[in-house]
Amino acid sequence: MNKEGEAPVISVKDWLITLVIAAIPIVGLIFLFLWGFGSDSNPNKANWAKGALLFYAIIIALYVIFFVFIFGSLAFLGSMDG
């Protein structure tokens, strides 16, 4: 933080590197947790990482609901045959 209490600006190059690292499957997930909950992270990057983690959690929950619905429907239809 600078003397006015504001976080330093993250450059375009730093954001590009951040996005590339976050796109790597397992490494990106680990870095999202480090950036989101690490004590030395830029607050802007920390908020972005927390938002990305929340987004991923919502997507995973929707996938689980979808697959439970699909497989439940298939099991129900399969039980009607016999």
C-alpha positions, 0 to 999 in steps of 0.5 A: 500500500502506498502512503494514501492507503491505496493499493498499487496499480497492477500492470497489464503485464502482471494481469496477463501473467496472472491470467496465464498462471490461473489457467493452468489446471491444478497450479492455477487453483493453488495460486488462486488460493494463495492470491486470495487468502495470502497476507502479502497479495495486492488487495485487487488481485486478492478480490479477483482471486476470491471472485474466481474461486466463488465462480468456480464453486458455483459452476461445480455446484451447477454441474453436480446438480445437472448430473444428479438430475440427469442420472436420476432421470435415467435411473427412473426411466430405467426402472419403468422398463422392468 
